[in-house]
Amino acid sequence: GDLLSSLLQSPSAAKLLNQPIPILDTDSEYICSLALECLAHLFSWIPLSTSITPSLLTTIFHFARFGCDTRARKMSSVNGSSHNSLLGQERGRLGVLAMACINELMSKNCVPMEFEEYLLRMFQQTFYLLQKITKENNAHTVKSRLEELDESYIEKFTDFLRLFVSVHLRRIESYSQFPVVEFLALLFKYTFHQPTHEGYFSCLDIWTLFLDYLTSKIKSRLADKEAVLNRYEDALVLLLTEVLNRIQFRYNQAQLEELDDETLDDDQQTEWQRYLRQSLEVVAKVMELLPTHAFSTLFPVLQDNLEVYLGLQQFVVTSGTGHRLNITAENDCRRLHCSLRDLSSLLQAVGRLAEYFTGDVFAARFNDALTVVERLVKVTLYGSQIKLYNIETAVPSVLKPDLIDVHAQSLAALQAYAHWLAQFYSEVHRQNPEQFISLVSTALEAITPLISSKVQEKLLLSACHLLVSLATTVRPVFLISIPAVQKVFNRITDTSAQRLPDKAQVLVCRALSNVLLLPWPNLPESEQQWAVRSTNHASLVSALTRDYRQLKATASLPQRKVQLEDTKVIIHQTLSVLEDIVESVSGESTKSRQICYQSLQESVQVSLALFPAFIHQSDVTDEMLSFFLTLFQGLRVQMGVPFTEQIIQTFLNMFTREQLAESILHEGSTGCRVVEKFLKILQVVVQEPGQVFKPFLPSVISLCMEQVYPIIAERSSPDVKAELFELLFRVLHHNWRYFFKSSVLASVQRGVAEEQMENEAQFSAIMQAFGQSFLQPDIHLFKQNLFYLETLNTKQKLYHK
């Protein structure tokens, strides 16, 4: 009979489900485990149908209870014998196997109408299991109960909840019999009592899925938005508060101190960073649904920690060696450490929420955003003025990194509001811009003192990134006239000043170049002051490339080893800056690119003159070709045809068969990179429409087929192959008429069976190379080349030739 429905409807249901689990002998347990394994395998491929009966489901759920029965485990540990302990483990394993069966059923998205009733029953059973697992009594907290359960069982149960939310929630939510809000309350308990970090991460993923579901539901049913939000509002506010508490040392110190903040995982983040990032994603998704609630929950917490930070000024005393923070008691230092760590996390949270103040909601949420940005500007300026990053502390190994991190995070949080500042600028620039000008000017006052080689790199880079965002995203017209920016110009162009670390130097030069090159928003072309900006940009680039341009005179002379190393440093430092300047302007207006190329013209010619002298130094050639590739991709039109031809001809002359063999075979990965970049430049050239570069086709094909291909054909290494075949594909794809003069349409109309073919030997050689590549073990190359041939067939009927 339909045992499950009677269970759920009769008063004895709870009694029956609460009864002790029967004790099975060893043979029975063994048979049960085999049966469950067999069912899991069957469920993985058979569709949901009537052969999966209610009584079978009830039986499987009955076994699933074995996993969450702590009494059996307790008994085995009390009785102490290894036989009893083994019995407990076996019963736990039956629970794990039963959950595996249930999860196989759960993972099926295609549910026949007649099976929906079964699903509802399954979820009601699960609801019971979840209640059982998260039940508190005198003997057990939820966490201690979860700790007692088998890890595999918890893992399977979490998988079940994830499948329930991601696959079936939209079905079940409409059933009035299923208590969704109560289910979320149990999930909340289950999430925040997880005994392991991994378990907690998995539960946060489930909440992320639920929030995504809710967001898409609201977007598709805007009319019901209020009703939907009202139903879940309490749960969301509770979730937000608890997740925020979990990232704060004030509430969760013991657990947070267990997290590793040094070892990087595959995603290049530490366990602590992952914990924080996943938590902040949940906070951000709640913010999207309940912006006012989320802001009013987060901002006061941020304020509390900011007060502590801003209050540190009163404890700064001047000592013989500089400034010292006069907080020495161990307990005070520990409390300050926790408060600074929390402030750092909350600043990241505030930065993560920046996107919810821009766009359509800009006006509605303007005051909240303005409050945040004003606080951030104040905090960044405070940090730079009292130089907390250089202060002596009682526990320097702990407090100094904390102070540096808070300062860096305040700059990063302010950077996150760059798009909001840009929108603020466009809305108010005509009337009452004083408030905006004050914000930007103060932010720049906070940045300028940090642009120094004496400042720790973490803090220096945060300041540089903020400067780049102000110059690139906000682009205020008055930026160039602010004393703080002029100070940075002088600092960068002064040859006597100590150079910044490479990354910072590149970022600052990008910012200064963008201040001069990018069009100002909200202004017509006639008010862009291009003439003055062009002169200033030329002076900037001239100052940045002074040493580099002087290399041209000595390039052909033999150099001693020390001298050569110095030359390499100048080339590396200059080209990394120039390449970045070109890249940042490549998508901008023609005028910006014209000015950029005018400023760079002499340096480009110097690079071409230096190239032959360094052809045997693969590390230098690699950087030069990187620079030329960026030029070809971004400023091809501005360079003009004659000079472009000169560059290509120089490269073709330099890359002889011997030089290619030396690069590919003897110089390892750097040599291969050089050849790959050269082929990439040729890819850009052969794609160019019109007839300008067509004269180079024969020598490009000859280089590929007679010089590069014979060297790499027999090598098992994938180096260079992908780029070579992409170049051959581009040659065919963009220059089909080099091989087949008449169009496909013309040949069809004339009814000619064979199209007239030119340059047949080159075409055949290319096709043979493609054919040979399919005989090699490199599966990625096989896939890439098959895609290329399919594309040519679709467009040019290649297989009909």
Salt bridges, closest charged atoms under 4 A:
ASP2 OD2 - ARG121 NH1 3.12
GLU37 OE2 - ARG93 NH2 2.78
ASP69 OD1 - ARG71 NH2 3.60
GLU116 OE2 - ARG171 NE 3.73
GLU117 OE2 - ARG121 NH2 3.90
GLU148 OE2 - LYS74 NZ 3.69
GLU148 OE2 - HIS140 ND1 3.87
ASP159 OD1 - ARG162 NH2 3.79
GLU173 OE1 - LYS217 NZ 2.65
GLU173 OE2 - ARG231 NH1 3.67
GLU198 OE2 - ARG274 NH1 2.98
ASP212 OD1 - LYS285 NZ 2.83
ASP224 OD2 - ARG221 NH2 3.11
GLU233 OE2 - HIS293 NE2 3.23
GLU242 OE2 - ARG246 NE 3.16
GLU258 OE1 - HIS197 NE2 3.48
GLU281 OE2 - ARG352 NE 2.78
GLU288 OE2 - LYS219 NZ 3.54
GLU307 OE2 - ARG375 NH2 3.27
GLU330 OE2 - ARG334 NH2 2.94
ASP332 OD1 - ARG335 NH1 3.54
GLU355 OE2 - ARG352 NH1 2.66
ASP402 OD2 - HIS337 ND1 2.51
ASP405 OD1 - LYS458 NZ 2.49
ASP502 OD1 - ARG499 NH1 2.96
ASP502 OD2 - HIS572 NE2 2.89
ASP580 OD2 - ARG510 NE 2.75
GLU588 OE2 - ARG475 NH2 3.20
GLU602 OE1 - ARG549 NH1 3.67
ASP619 OD2 - LYS568 NZ 3.09
ASP622 OD2 - ARG673 NE 3.20
ASP622 OD1 - LYS677 NZ 2.67
GLU623 OE2 - HIS572 ND1 2.55
GLU662 OE1 - HIS616 ND1 3.31
GLU688 OE1 - ARG636 NE 2.53
GLU723 OE2 - LYS680 NZ 3.76
GLU726 OE2 - ARG730 NH2 3.09
GLU755 OE1 - LYS801 NZ 2.91
GLU758 OE1 - LYS741 NZ 3.71
